Amino acid sequence: MEQEQFLKWIKENLLSTGESIKLSGKSAATFKKAVVQNSIKPFYESSDEGRGKVRLYLKSDVERYSTVKAGRKKKKK
């Protein structure tokens, strides 16, 4: 895969934590709890500890997480 194609794929398919929170429509605390509980898993996670840690999520995983969580809320009502 050429570099240009690779960068295009990244822009179209990977999201930062902030972008993932926004797309999911959840609060930051709810999204982070879902990560801890393995409801959603990072596609990539740097080995740095603390605030410098980088996590990237697949857009399709975040969309699926949002849909599943929305479906559960509707069933509870």
Buried (B, 14 or more C-beta within 10 A) or exposed (E): EEEEEEEEEEEEBBBEBEBBBBBBEBEEEEBBEBBEEEBBEBBEEEEEEEEEEEBBBBBEBBBEBBEEBEEEEEEEE
